[in-house]
Amino acid sequence: IRCDFFLMKRTVVLPTGREKDILMDITSLDSDPEGIVIFCHGYKGYKDWGAWNLVAEEFAHKDFTFIKLNFSHNGGTIQNPIDFPDLEAFGNNTYSKEVADLNSVIAWSNKEFDAPIYIIGHSRGGGVVTLVAGRNLNVSKVISWAAVADFKERFPVGEKLQEWKDKGVDYVLNGRTKQEMPHYYSFYEDFIKNEMNLTISKAAKRIRIPHLIVHGDKDEAVLVKDAYRLGSFNPKAELEIILGANHTFGSKHPWNEHFLPDSLREVVDKTINFINSSNKL
């Protein structure tokens, strides 16, 4: 545990009972918070990417306990959570595992703290929090940042899908680390097997809690139309479009500044206002 301007920061390894444990860090101002915020990273992401640590501090200063997790199969390890040393785990990741991971963290938080739980997900993580919010009764509000609206359409089709099946593996280049990161065909098979539970539109239609959708209109990775699609699945959701913002809201890795980029500052402020508001459904 280390204290930084009265903030308490600790790292927890959460056993899952599955193949891999979950590494998470917890930033808080005190032991009696207004609420628990659980943050899920996106594709090829991790809890310490870019300005996420500054985001955690912003929420903590508003009297939230902020939990950032590395999904168990994101490719990081407990010893090295950033540089994807476990490519075998990355290759064997599935959406089902990420949903199970988030549910595990929610269950742990519910036992550890006596406070409402809010979940935030960025990009692919935004899809995951939407899936979980449609079913998990321990979640009070859900927020997606630059979220995908459909997982299935992001898989290859036709000849490319058949080629993936024949080879059993496909690779994607990590621009930062220059690693060739594997995706085993089992990723697709798991989705098809569990498609009913992994379809974001179906989950969004089931959401009965306050739901905020945030997206940048200059997002180059997940187009802003996905935000409008998400909103159409749940017409009671609130939609905030951040003008001029890209997929990471101005952040990049590494982020060496001691302040948030303007767009991400706007996202954080809107999210905190949403959590603190007495939303009427």
Accessible surface in RSA format (square Angstrom, percent):
REM  Atomic radii and reference values for relative SASA: ProtOr
REM  Chains: A
REM  Algorithm: Lee & Richards
REM  Probe-radius: 1.40
REM  Slices: 20
REM RES _ NUM      All-atoms   Total-Side   Main-Chain    Non-polar    All polar
REM                ABS   REL    ABS   REL    ABS   REL    ABS   REL    ABS   REL
RES ILE A   1   160.48  91.3  87.31  65.0  73.18 176.4  89.73  64.6  70.76 192.0
RES ARG A   2   146.41  61.5 140.93  71.8   5.48  13.1  64.20  87.7  82.21  49.8
RES CYS A   3    96.18  72.8  64.64  72.1  31.54  74.1  26.26  66.5  69.91  75.4
RES ASP A   4    43.13  30.2  39.41  39.2   3.73   8.8   8.96  21.1  34.17  34.1
RES PHE A   5   168.24  84.2 149.76  92.8  18.48  48.1 156.34  94.8  11.90  34.1
RES PHE A   6   174.75  87.4 160.06  99.1  14.69  38.2 165.69 100.5   9.06  25.9
RES LEU A   7     2.34   1.3   2.34   1.7   0.00   0.0   2.34   1.6   0.00   0.0
RES MET A   8    65.57  34.0  64.81  42.9   0.76   1.8  26.72  22.7  38.85  51.5
RES LYS A   9    32.56  15.9  28.60  17.5   3.96   9.4  21.21  19.1  11.34  12.1
RES ARG A  10    78.95  33.1  72.79  37.1   6.17  14.7  29.31  40.1  49.64  30.1
RES THR A  11    89.32  63.5  59.91  60.7  29.42  70.1  32.85  44.1  56.48  85.4
RES VAL A  12    25.85  17.0  22.26  20.2   3.59   8.7  25.85  22.5   0.00   0.0
RES VAL A  13    64.38  42.4  45.92  41.6  18.46  44.5  45.92  39.9  18.46  50.1
RES LEU A  14    16.43   9.2  16.43  11.8   0.00   0.0  16.43  11.5   0.00   0.0
RES PRO A  15    97.57  71.1  82.71  75.4  14.86  54.0  82.74  68.3  14.84  92.2
RES THR A  16    22.57  16.1   0.02   0.0  22.55  53.7   4.40   5.9  18.17  27.5
RES GLY A  17    82.76 102.1   0.00   N/A  82.76 102.1  43.92 120.5  38.84  87.0
RES ARG A  18    91.68  38.5  65.58  33.4  26.10  62.1  54.61  74.6  37.07  22.5
RES GLU A  19   121.51  69.8  83.87  63.5  37.64  89.6  60.73 117.5  60.78  49.6
RES LYS A  20    77.94  38.0  74.12  45.5   3.82   9.1  39.28  35.4  38.66  41.2
RES ASP A  21    61.57  43.1  48.94  48.7  12.64  29.9   3.50   8.2  58.07  57.9
RES ILE A  22     0.00   0.0   0.00   0.0   0.00   0.0   0.00   0.0   0.00   0.0
RES LEU A  23    10.62   5.9   9.12   6.5   1.50   3.8   9.12   6.4   1.50   4.0
RES MET A  24     0.00   0.0   0.00   0.0   0.00   0.0   0.00   0.0   0.00   0.0
RES ASP A  25    18.53  13.0  18.53  18.4   0.00   0.0  13.83  32.6   4.70   4.7
RES ILE A  26     3.58   2.0   2.80   2.1   0.78   1.9   2.80   2.0   0.78   2.1
RES THR A  27     6.79   4.8   6.79   6.9   0.00   0.0   0.00   0.0   6.79  10.3
RES SER A  28    11.68   9.9  11.68  15.6   0.00   0.0   1.60   3.4  10.08  14.1
RES LEU A  29    61.41  34.2  47.20  33.8  14.21  35.7  47.20  33.1  14.21  38.2
RES ASP A  30    57.21  40.1  53.54  53.3   3.67   8.7  30.74  72.3  26.47  26.4
RES SER A  31   103.96  87.8  76.71 102.4  27.25  62.8  47.31 100.7  56.65  79.4
RES ASP A  32   115.02  80.6 105.37 104.9   9.65  22.8  31.03  73.0  83.99  83.8
RES PRO A  33    16.30  11.9   6.90   6.3   9.39  34.2   7.09   5.9   9.21  57.2
RES GLU A  34   113.95  65.4 100.11  75.7  13.85  33.0  25.07  48.5  88.88  72.6
RES GLY A  35     0.00   0.0   0.00   N/A   0.00   0.0   0.00   0.0   0.00   0.0
RES ILE A  36     0.04   0.0   0.04   0.0   0.00   0.0   0.04   0.0   0.00   0.0
RES VAL A  37     0.00   0.0   0.00   0.0   0.00   0.0   0.00   0.0   0.00   0.0
RES ILE A  38     0.00   0.0   0.00   0.0   0.00   0.0   0.00   0.0   0.00   0.0
RES PHE A  39     1.27   0.6   1.26   0.8   0.02   0.0   1.26   0.8   0.02   0.0
RES CYS A  40     0.00   0.0   0.00   0.0   0.00   0.0   0.00   0.0   0.00   0.0
RES HIS A  41     4.15   2.3   3.41   2.4   0.75   1.9   3.41   3.5   0.75   0.9
RES GLY A  42     9.06  11.2   0.00   N/A   9.06  11.2   4.18  11.5   4.88  10.9
RES TYR A  43    84.97  39.7  63.19  36.0  21.78  56.7  61.20  46.0  23.77  29.3
RES LYS A  44    62.78  30.6  47.51  29.2  15.27  36.4  25.09  22.6  37.69  40.1
RES GLY A  45     9.89  12.2   0.00   N/A   9.89  12.2   9.57  26.3   0.32   0.7
RES TYR A  46     1.33   0.6   1.33   0.8   0.00   0.0   1.33   1.0   0.00   0.0
RES LYS A  47    11.60   5.7  11.31   6.9   0.30   0.7   0.36   0.3  11.24  12.0
RES ASP A  48    26.10  18.3  20.96  20.9   5.14  12.2   7.93  18.7  18.17  18.1
RES TRP A  49    44.85  18.0  44.85  21.7   0.00   0.0  26.49  14.1  18.36  29.8
RES GLY A  50    11.12  13.7   0.00   N/A  11.12  13.7   0.00   0.0  11.12  24.9
RES ALA A  51     1.08   1.0   0.00   0.0   1.08   2.5   1.08   1.5   0.00   0.0
RES TRP A  52     6.06   2.4   6.03   2.9   0.03   0.1   2.23   1.2   3.83   6.2
RES ASN A  53    63.10  43.5  61.81  59.7   1.30   3.1  23.58  56.7  39.53  38.2
RES LEU A  54    35.50  19.8  34.81  24.9   0.68   1.7  34.81  24.4   0.68   1.8
RES VAL A  55     0.85   0.6   0.85   0.8   0.00   0.0   0.85   0.7   0.00   0.0
RES ALA A  56     1.37   1.3   1.37   2.1   0.00   0.0   1.37   1.9   0.00   0.0
RES GLU A  57    37.70  21.6  37.70  28.5   0.00   0.0   4.76   9.2  32.94  26.9
RES GLU A  58    44.49  25.5  44.24  33.5   0.25   0.6   0.87   1.7  43.61  35.6
RES PHE A  59     0.00   0.0   0.00   0.0   0.00   0.0   0.00   0.0   0.00   0.0
RES ALA A  60     0.00   0.0   0.00   0.0   0.00   0.0   0.00   0.0   0.00   0.0
RES HIS A  61    96.30  52.6  74.78  52.0  21.52  55.1  47.84  49.3  48.46  56.4
RES LYS A  62   116.24  56.7 101.33  62.2  14.91  35.5  49.04  44.1  67.20  71.6
RES ASP A  63    36.45  25.5  35.81  35.6   0.63   1.5  18.19  42.8  18.26  18.2
RES PHE A  64     3.22   1.6   2.70   1.7   0.53   1.4   2.97   1.8   0.25   0.7
RES THR A  65     1.31   0.9   1.31   1.3   0.00   0.0   0.44   0.6   0.86   1.3
RES PHE A  66     0.59   0.3   0.40   0.2   0.18   0.5   0.40   0.2   0.18   0.5
RES ILE A  67     0.00   0.0   0.00   0.0   0.00   0.0   0.00   0.0   0.00   0.0
RES LYS A  68     1.26   0.6   1.26   0.8   0.00   0.0   1.23   1.1   0.03   0.0
RES LEU A  69     0.56   0.3   0.00   0.0   0.56   1.4   0.00   0.0   0.56   1.5
RES ASN A  70     6.35   4.4   6.02   5.8   0.33   0.8   4.45  10.7   1.90   1.8
RES PHE A  71     2.62   1.3   1.17   0.7   1.45   3.8   1.17   0.7   1.45   4.2
RES SER A  72     9.89   8.4   2.50   3.3   7.39  17.0   2.02   4.3   7.87  11.0
RES HIS A  73     7.10   3.9   6.89   4.8   0.21   0.5   3.34   3.4   3.76   4.4
RES ASN A  74     8.25   5.7   5.62   5.4   2.63   6.3   6.03  14.5   2.22   2.1
RES GLY A  75     0.08   0.1   0.00   N/A   0.08   0.1   0.00   0.0   0.08   0.2
RES GLY A  76    12.34  15.2   0.00   N/A  12.34  15.2   2.30   6.3  10.03  22.5
RES THR A  77    41.32  29.4  31.42  31.9   9.90  23.6  37.52  50.4   3.80   5.7
RES ILE A  78    70.90  40.3  57.97  43.2  12.93  31.2  57.97  41.7  12.93  35.1
RES GLN A  79   158.53  88.6 123.48  90.2  35.05  83.5  69.86 148.7  88.67  67.2
RES ASN A  80    52.90  36.5  51.15  49.4   1.75   4.2  19.34  46.5  33.56  32.4
RES PRO A  81    27.24  19.9  26.62  24.3   0.62   2.2  26.62  22.0   0.62   3.8
RES ILE A  82    54.29  30.9  54.09  40.3   0.20   0.5  54.29  39.1   0.00   0.0
RES ASP A  83    64.59  45.2  60.19  59.9   4.40  10.4  16.82  39.6  47.77  47.6
RES PHE A  84     1.63   0.8   1.56   1.0   0.07   0.2   1.56   0.9   0.07   0.2
RES PRO A  85    71.89  52.4  33.50  30.5  38.39 139.6  43.18  35.7  28.72 178.5
RES ASP A  86    27.48  19.2  22.94  22.8   4.53  10.7  10.05  23.7  17.43  17.4
RES LEU A  87    48.92  27.2  46.32  33.1   2.60   6.5  46.32  32.5   2.60   7.0
RES GLU A  88   104.18  59.8  99.81  75.5   4.37  10.4  53.12 102.7  51.07  41.7
RES ALA A  89     4.74   4.4   0.51   0.8   4.23   9.6   4.11   5.8   0.63   1.7
RES PHE A  90    10.51   5.3   8.51   5.3   2.01   5.2   8.51   5.2   2.01   5.7
RES GLY A  91     0.63   0.8   0.00   N/A   0.63   0.8   0.00   0.0   0.63   1.4
RES ASN A  92    50.43  34.8  48.20  46.6   2.23   5.4  11.00  26.5  39.43  38.1
RES ASN A  93    11.84   8.2   9.77   9.4   2.06   5.0   4.12   9.9   7.72   7.5
RES THR A  94     9.47   6.7   9.47   9.6   0.00   0.0   8.56  11.5   0.91   1.4
RES TYR A  95    12.11   5.7  11.70   6.7   0.41   1.1   0.37   0.3  11.74  14.5
RES SER A  96    32.26  27.3  25.71  34.3   6.55  15.1  26.45  56.3   5.81   8.1
RES LYS A  97    42.47  20.7  40.91  25.1   1.56   3.7  32.60  29.3   9.87  10.5
RES GLU A  98     6.95   4.0   6.95   5.3   0.00   0.0   0.00   0.0   6.95   5.7
RES VAL A  99    28.73  18.9  28.73  26.0   0.00   0.0  28.73  25.0   0.00   0.0
RES ALA A 100    30.70  28.2  24.04  37.1   6.66  15.1  29.48  41.5   1.22   3.2
RES ASP A 101     1.00   0.7   1.00   1.0   0.00   0.0   0.00   0.0   1.00   1.0
RES LEU A 102     0.00   0.0   0.00   0.0   0.00   0.0   0.00   0.0   0.00   0.0
RES ASN A 103    51.58  35.6  48.55  46.9   3.03   7.3  21.73  52.3  29.85  28.9
RES SER A 104    26.45  22.3  16.50  22.0   9.95  22.9  13.10  27.9  13.35  18.7
RES VAL A 105     0.00   0.0   0.00   0.0   0.00   0.0   0.00   0.0   0.00   0.0
RES ILE A 106     0.26   0.1   0.26   0.2   0.00   0.0   0.26   0.2   0.00   0.0
RES ALA A 107    47.11  43.3  43.70  67.4   3.40   7.7  46.56  65.6   0.55   1.5
RES TRP A 108    44.84  18.0  40.34  19.5   4.50  10.6  27.72  14.8  17.12  27.8
RES SER A 109     0.31   0.3   0.00   0.0   0.31   0.7   0.00   0.0   0.31   0.4
RES ASN A 110    72.82  50.2  57.99  56.0  14.83  35.7   1.29   3.1  71.53  69.1
RES LYS A 111   185.25  90.4 148.06  90.8  37.19  88.6  97.88  88.1  87.37  93.1
RES GLU A 112    87.02  50.0  57.81  43.7  29.21  69.6   9.00  17.4  78.03  63.7
RES PHE A 113    30.59  15.3  19.20  11.9  11.39  29.6  25.27  15.3   5.33  15.2
RES ASP A 114   152.45 106.8 120.77 120.2  31.67  74.9  42.10  99.1 110.35 110.0
RES ALA A 115    18.63  17.1   1.41   2.2  17.22  39.2   8.20  11.5  10.44  27.7
RES PRO A 116    58.20  42.4  47.78  43.6  10.42  37.9  57.30  47.3   0.90   5.6
RES ILE A 117     2.68   1.5   2.21   1.6   0.48   1.1   2.21   1.6   0.48   1.3
RES TYR A 118    19.87   9.3  19.87  11.3   0.00   0.0   0.66   0.5  19.21  23.7
RES ILE A 119     0.00   0.0   0.00   0.0   0.00   0.0   0.00   0.0   0.00   0.0
RES ILE A 120     0.00   0.0   0.00   0.0   0.00   0.0   0.00   0.0   0.00   0.0
RES GLY A 121     0.00   0.0   0.00   N/A   0.00   0.0   0.00   0.0   0.00   0.0
RES HIS A 122    11.68   6.4  11.68   8.1   0.00   0.0   7.61   7.8   4.07   4.7
RES SER A 123    10.74   9.1  10.74  14.3   0.00   0.0   1.96   4.2   8.78  12.3
RES ARG A 124    20.17   8.5  20.10  10.2   0.07   0.2  10.20  13.9   9.96   6.0
RES GLY A 125     0.00   0.0   0.00   N/A   0.00   0.0   0.00   0.0   0.00   0.0
RES GLY A 126     0.00   0.0   0.00   N/A   0.00   0.0   0.00   0.0   0.00   0.0
RES GLY A 127     0.08   0.1   0.00   N/A   0.08   0.1   0.08   0.2   0.00   0.0
RES VAL A 128     0.00   0.0   0.00   0.0   0.00   0.0   0.00   0.0   0.00   0.0
RES VAL A 129     0.00   0.0   0.00   0.0   0.00   0.0   0.00   0.0   0.00   0.0
RES THR A 130     0.00   0.0   0.00   0.0   0.00   0.0   0.00   0.0   0.00   0.0
RES LEU A 131     5.62   3.1   2.07   1.5   3.55   8.9   2.14   1.5   3.48   9.4
RES VAL A 132     2.63   1.7   0.05   0.0   2.58   6.2   2.63   2.3   0.00   0.0
RES ALA A 133     8.53   7.8   0.00   0.0   8.53  19.4   0.00   0.0   8.53  22.6
RES GLY A 134    12.02  14.8   0.00   N/A  12.02  14.8   0.61   1.7  11.40  25.5
RES ARG A 135   138.12  58.0 113.80  58.0  24.32  57.9  58.59  80.1  79.53  48.2
RES ASN A 136    28.05  19.3  16.80  16.2  11.25  27.1   9.86  23.7  18.19  17.6
RES LEU A 137   176.93  98.5 144.62 103.5  32.31  81.2 148.12 104.0  28.82  77.6
RES ASN A 138    67.76  46.7  55.39  53.5  12.38  29.8   6.77  16.3  60.99  59.0
RES VAL A 139     5.89   3.9   0.00   0.0   5.89  14.2   0.42   0.4   5.47  14.8
RES SER A 140    41.63  35.2  31.90  42.6   9.72  22.4  17.83  38.0  23.79  33.3
RES LYS A 141    18.26   8.9  18.26  11.2   0.00   0.0  17.71  15.9   0.55   0.6
RES VAL A 142     0.00   0.0   0.00   0.0   0.00   0.0   0.00   0.0   0.00   0.0
RES ILE A 143     0.00   0.0   0.00   0.0   0.00   0.0   0.00   0.0   0.00   0.0
RES SER A 144     0.07   0.1   0.07   0.1   0.00   0.0   0.00   0.0   0.06   0.1
RES TRP A 145     0.00   0.0   0.00   0.0   0.00   0.0   0.00   0.0   0.00   0.0
RES ALA A 146     0.01   0.0   0.01   0.0   0.00   0.0   0.01   0.0   0.00   0.0
RES ALA A 147     0.29   0.3   0.00   0.0   0.29   0.7   0.00   0.0   0.29   0.8
RES VAL A 148     4.08   2.7   4.08   3.7   0.00   0.0   4.08   3.5   0.00   0.0
RES ALA A 149     1.00   0.9   0.00   0.0   1.00   2.3   0.00   0.0   1.00   2.7
RES ASP A 150    38.08  26.7  36.65  36.5   1.43   3.4   3.12   7.3  34.97  34.9
RES PHE A 151     2.89   1.4   0.94   0.6   1.95   5.1   0.94   0.6   1.95   5.6
RES LYS A 152    91.99  44.9  88.19  54.1   3.80   9.0  51.08  46.0  40.91  43.6
RES GLU A 153    95.07  54.6  61.17  46.3  33.90  80.7  41.79  80.8  53.28  43.5
RES ARG A 154   115.26  48.4  78.66  40.1  36.59  87.1  28.88  39.5  86.37  52.3
RES PHE A 155    16.53   8.3   9.23   5.7   7.31  19.0   9.78   5.9   6.75  19.3
RES PRO A 156    43.23  31.5  30.10  27.4  13.13  47.7  41.68  34.4   1.55   9.6
RES VAL A 157   118.66  78.1 111.59 101.0   7.07  17.0 111.75  97.1   6.91  18.7
RES GLY A 158    54.70  67.5   0.00   N/A  54.70  67.5  43.06 118.2  11.64  26.1
RES GLU A 159   157.62  90.5 145.39 110.0  12.23  29.1  61.97 119.9  95.65  78.1
RES LYS A 160   152.90  74.6 147.38  90.4   5.52  13.1  90.78  81.7  62.11  66.2
RES LEU A 161    34.98  19.5  34.98  25.0   0.00   0.0  34.98  24.6   0.00   0.0
RES GLN A 162    92.61  51.8  90.63  66.2   1.98   4.7  39.74  84.6  52.87  40.1
RES GLU A 163    89.69  51.5  85.13  64.4   4.56  10.9  31.71  61.3  57.97  47.3
RES TRP A 164    13.72   5.5  10.25   5.0   3.46   8.1  13.19   7.0   0.53   0.9
RES LYS A 165   116.17  56.7 102.50  62.9  13.66  32.5  47.31  42.6  68.86  73.4
RES ASP A 166   105.07  73.6  67.08  66.8  37.99  89.8  31.52  74.2  73.55  73.4
RES LYS A 167   138.73  67.7 107.56  66.0  31.17  74.2  73.32  66.0  65.41  69.7
RES GLY A 168    28.42  35.1   0.00   N/A  28.42  35.1  23.36  64.1   5.06  11.3
RES VAL A 169    29.06  19.1  26.46  24.0   2.60   6.3  26.46  23.0   2.60   7.0
RES ASP A 170    76.14  53.3  74.52  74.2   1.61   3.8   8.97  21.1  67.17  67.0
RES TYR A 171   122.06  57.0  98.73  56.2  23.34  60.7  64.03  48.1  58.04  71.5
RES VAL A 172    43.26  28.5  39.04  35.3   4.22  10.2  43.26  37.6   0.00   0.0
RES LEU A 173    93.21  51.9  80.63  57.7  12.59  31.6  80.63  56.6  12.59  33.9
RES ASN A 174     8.82   6.1   8.72   8.4   0.10   0.2   0.65   1.6   8.17   7.9
RES GLY A 175    46.28  57.1   0.00   N/A  46.28  57.1  31.95  87.7  14.33  32.1
RES ARG A 176    96.46  40.5  62.38  31.8  34.08  81.1  50.64  69.2  45.82  27.8
RES THR A 177    37.54  26.7  11.18  11.3  26.36  62.8  18.46  24.8  19.08  28.8
RES LYS A 178   144.51  70.5 125.30  76.9  19.22  45.8  87.82  79.0  56.69  60.4
RES GLN A 179    41.21  23.0  35.41  25.9   5.80  13.8  26.09  55.5  15.13  11.5
RES GLU A 180    98.39  56.5  88.31  66.8  10.08  24.0  48.31  93.4  50.08  40.9
RES MET A 181     0.00   0.0   0.00   0.0   0.00   0.0   0.00   0.0   0.00   0.0
RES PRO A 182     8.44   6.2   8.44   7.7   0.00   0.0   8.44   7.0   0.00   0.0
RES HIS A 183    28.99  15.8  28.99  20.1   0.00   0.0  23.15  23.9   5.83   6.8
RES TYR A 184    58.00  27.1  58.00  33.0   0.00   0.0  38.97  29.3  19.03  23.5
RES TYR A 185    27.99  13.1  27.47  15.6   0.52   1.4  14.61  11.0  13.38  16.5
RES SER A 186    46.86  39.6  43.01  57.4   3.85   8.9  39.23  83.5   7.63  10.7
RES PHE A 187    15.48   7.7  14.92   9.2   0.56   1.5  14.99   9.1   0.49   1.4
RES TYR A 188    32.29  15.1  32.29  18.4   0.00   0.0  12.28   9.2  20.01  24.7
RES GLU A 189    93.65  53.8  87.06  65.9   6.59  15.7  31.87  61.6  61.79  50.4
RES ASP A 190    31.10  21.8  26.81  26.7   4.29  10.2  10.59  24.9  20.51  20.5
RES PHE A 191     2.55   1.3   2.25   1.4   0.30   0.8   2.47   1.5   0.08   0.2
RES ILE A 192    71.02  40.4  59.96  44.7  11.06  26.7  59.96  43.2  11.06  30.0
RES LYS A 193   175.06  85.4 138.61  85.0  36.45  86.8  91.12  82.0  83.94  89.4
RES ASN A 194    41.74  28.8  37.70  36.4   4.05   9.7   8.01  19.3  33.73  32.6
RES GLU A 195    50.77  29.1  49.61  37.5   1.16   2.8  15.36  29.7  35.41  28.9
RES MET A 196   133.20  69.0 129.73  85.9   3.46   8.2 107.11  91.1  26.08  34.6
RES ASN A 197    76.25  52.6  69.40  67.1   6.85  16.5  14.28  34.4  61.97  59.9
RES LEU A 198     4.46   2.5   4.19   3.0   0.27   0.7   4.19   2.9   0.27   0.7
RES THR A 199    27.99  19.9  24.73  25.1   3.26   7.8  24.10  32.4   3.88   5.9
RES ILE A 200     1.12   0.6   0.00   0.0   1.12   2.7   0.00   0.0   1.12   3.0
RES SER A 201    23.74  20.1  23.26  31.0   0.49   1.1   8.75  18.6  15.00  21.0
RES LYS A 202    86.16  42.0  82.27  50.5   3.88   9.2  36.41  32.8  49.74  53.0
RES ALA A 203     0.36   0.3   0.33   0.5   0.03   0.1   0.33   0.5   0.03   0.1
RES ALA A 204     0.34   0.3   0.00   0.0   0.34   0.8   0.00   0.0   0.34   0.9
RES LYS A 205   123.81  60.4 109.27  67.0  14.54  34.6  60.83  54.7  62.99  67.1
RES ARG A 206    79.86  33.5  70.93  36.2   8.93  21.3  54.79  74.9  25.07  15.2
RES ILE A 207     7.12   4.1   0.00   0.0   7.12  17.2   0.10   0.1   7.02  19.1
RES ARG A 208   172.67  72.5 157.02  80.0  15.66  37.3  76.85 105.0  95.82  58.1
RES ILE A 209    35.20  20.0  33.33  24.8   1.87   4.5  33.75  24.3   1.45   3.9
RES PRO A 210    18.24  13.3  16.44  15.0   1.81   6.6  18.24  15.1   0.00   0.0
RES HIS A 211     2.65   1.5   0.67   0.5   1.98   5.1   0.65   0.7   2.00   2.3
RES LEU A 212     2.00   1.1   2.00   1.4   0.00   0.0   2.00   1.4   0.00   0.0
RES ILE A 213     0.32   0.2   0.32   0.2   0.00   0.0   0.32   0.2   0.00   0.0
RES VAL A 214     0.06   0.0   0.00   0.0   0.06   0.1   0.00   0.0   0.06   0.2
RES HIS A 215     0.07   0.0   0.07   0.0   0.00   0.0   0.00   0.0   0.07   0.1
RES GLY A 216     0.03   0.0   0.00   N/A   0.03   0.0   0.00   0.0   0.03   0.1
RES ASP A 217    46.14  32.3  27.95  27.8  18.19  43.0  13.16  31.0  32.97  32.9
RES LYS A 218   132.87  64.8 116.93  71.7  15.95  38.0  91.13  82.0  41.74  44.5
RES ASP A 219     6.71   4.7   0.00   0.0   6.71  15.9   0.00   0.0   6.71   6.7
RES GLU A 220   120.97  69.4  89.97  68.1  31.00  73.8  70.49 136.3  50.47  41.2
RES ALA A 221    52.77  48.5  29.39  45.4  23.38  53.2  37.14  52.3  15.63  41.4
RES VAL A 222     4.19   2.8   3.04   2.8   1.15   2.8   4.19   3.6   0.00   0.0
RES LEU A 223    96.23  53.6  92.79  66.4   3.44   8.7  92.79  65.2   3.44   9.3
RES VAL A 224    36.73  24.2  35.03  31.7   1.70   4.1  35.03  30.4   1.70   4.6
RES LYS A 225   119.39  58.2 117.89  72.3   1.50   3.6  65.92  59.3  53.47  57.0
RES ASP A 226     4.94   3.5   4.94   4.9   0.00   0.0   0.24   0.6   4.70   4.7
RES ALA A 227     0.00   0.0   0.00   0.0   0.00   0.0   0.00   0.0   0.00   0.0
RES TYR A 228   116.90  54.6 108.79  61.9   8.11  21.1  81.29  61.1  35.61  43.9
RES ARG A 229    69.25  29.1  66.92  34.1   2.34   5.6  37.61  51.4  31.64  19.2
RES LEU A 230     0.12   0.1   0.12   0.1   0.00   0.0   0.12   0.1   0.00   0.0
RES GLY A 231    15.42  19.0   0.00   N/A  15.42  19.0  11.43  31.4   3.99   8.9
RES SER A 232    77.10  65.1  48.77  65.1  28.33  65.3  49.70 105.8  27.40  38.4
RES PHE A 233    35.07  17.5  30.89  19.1   4.17  10.9  31.08  18.8   3.98  11.4
RES ASN A 234    11.57   8.0  10.47  10.1   1.10   2.7   0.92   2.2  10.65  10.3
RES PRO A 235   115.01  83.8  84.06  76.6  30.94 112.5  89.61  74.0  25.39 157.8
RES LYS A 236   144.06  70.3 120.88  74.2  23.18  55.2  81.99  73.8  62.07  66.1
RES ALA A 237    18.19  16.7   0.20   0.3  18.00  40.9   0.31   0.4  17.88  47.4
RES GLU A 238    79.65  45.7  74.82  56.6   4.83  11.5  35.66  69.0  43.99  35.9
RES LEU A 239    66.30  36.9  36.02  25.8  30.27  76.1  36.02  25.3  30.27  81.5
RES GLU A 240    54.31  31.2  53.40  40.4   0.91   2.2   2.16   4.2  52.15  42.6
RES ILE A 241    42.81  24.4  24.25  18.1  18.57  44.8  24.25  17.5  18.57  50.4
RES ILE A 242     0.36   0.2   0.36   0.3   0.00   0.0   0.36   0.3   0.00   0.0
RES LEU A 243   143.79  80.1 124.27  88.9  19.52  49.1 124.51  87.4  19.28  51.9
RES GLY A 244    53.76  66.3   0.00   N/A  53.76  66.3  26.41  72.5  27.35  61.3
RES ALA A 245     1.24   1.1   0.00   0.0   1.24   2.8   1.24   1.8   0.00   0.0
RES ASN A 246    55.72  38.4  54.00  52.2   1.71   4.1  15.03  36.2  40.68  39.3
RES HIS A 247    18.57  10.1  18.57  12.9   0.00   0.0  13.34  13.7   5.23   6.1
RES THR A 248    27.25  19.4  27.08  27.5   0.17   0.4  20.94  28.1   6.31   9.5
RES PHE A 249     0.00   0.0   0.00   0.0   0.00   0.0   0.00   0.0   0.00   0.0
RES GLY A 250    37.32  46.0   0.00   N/A  37.32  46.0  23.39  64.2  13.93  31.2
RES SER A 251     5.26   4.4   0.00   0.0   5.26  12.1   0.00   0.0   5.26   7.4
RES LYS A 252   135.24  66.0 133.59  82.0   1.65   3.9  78.01  70.2  57.23  61.0
RES HIS A 253    53.99  29.5  28.44  19.8  25.55  65.4  17.10  17.6  36.89  42.9
RES PRO A 254    81.66  59.5  77.70  70.8   3.96  14.4  78.19  64.6   3.47  21.6
RES TRP A 255    45.30  18.2  23.49  11.4  21.81  51.2  23.72  12.6  21.58  35.0
RES ASN A 256   121.64  83.9  94.90  91.7  26.74  64.4  37.87  91.1  83.77  81.0
RES GLU A 257    84.10  48.3  77.12  58.3   6.98  16.6   9.42  18.2  74.68  61.0
RES HIS A 258   171.15  93.5 147.91 102.8  23.24  59.4 101.57 104.7  69.58  81.0
RES PHE A 259   127.57  63.8 121.76  75.4   5.81  15.1 127.57  77.3   0.00   0.0
RES LEU A 260    10.60   5.9   1.22   0.9   9.38  23.6   1.22   0.9   9.38  25.3
RES PRO A 261    13.21   9.6   7.63   7.0   5.59  20.3  13.21  10.9   0.00   0.0
RES ASP A 262   128.16  89.8 117.65 117.1  10.50  24.8  37.83  89.0  90.33  90.1
RES SER A 263    22.70  19.2  19.72  26.3   2.98   6.9   2.38   5.1  20.32  28.5
RES LEU A 264     0.00   0.0   0.00   0.0   0.00   0.0   0.00   0.0   0.00   0.0
RES ARG A 265    86.45  36.3  86.45  44.1   0.00   0.0  36.50  49.9  49.96  30.3
RES GLU A 266    69.40  39.8  66.09  50.0   3.31   7.9  24.45  47.3  44.94  36.7
RES VAL A 267     0.00   0.0   0.00   0.0   0.00   0.0   0.00   0.0   0.00   0.0
RES VAL A 268     0.09   0.1   0.09   0.1   0.00   0.0   0.09   0.1   0.00   0.0
RES ASP A 269    57.82  40.5  55.28  55.0   2.54   6.0  22.59  53.2  35.23  35.1
RES LYS A 270    61.05  29.8  56.11  34.4   4.94  11.8  16.42  14.8  44.64  47.5
RES THR A 271     0.00   0.0   0.00   0.0   0.00   0.0   0.00   0.0   0.00   0.0
RES ILE A 272     9.34   5.3   9.34   7.0   0.00   0.0   9.34   6.7   0.00   0.0
RES ASN A 273    99.77  68.8  93.55  90.4   6.22  15.0  26.50  63.8  73.27  70.8
RES PHE A 274     9.06   4.5   3.50   2.2   5.56  14.5   8.66   5.3   0.40   1.1
RES ILE A 275     7.46   4.2   1.17   0.9   6.29  15.2   1.17   0.8   6.29  17.1
RES ASN A 276    98.30  67.8  64.38  62.2  33.92  81.7  27.36  65.8  70.94  68.6
RES SER A 277    49.38  41.7  35.23  47.0  14.15  32.6  43.47  92.6   5.91   8.3
RES SER A 278    94.11  79.5  69.78  93.1  24.33  56.0  51.59 109.9  42.52  59.6
RES ASN A 279    36.10  24.9   7.32   7.1  28.78  69.3  12.38  29.8  23.72  22.9
RES LYS A 280   180.47  88.0 147.66  90.6  32.80  78.1 116.67 105.0  63.79  68.0
RES LEU A 281   102.92  57.3  44.05  31.5  58.87 148.0  58.94  41.4  43.97 118.3
END  Absolute sums over single chains surface
CHAIN  1 A    12906.4      10438.3       2468.0       6981.8       5924.6
END  Absolute sums over all chains
TOTAL         12906.4      10438.3       2468.0       6981.8       5924.6
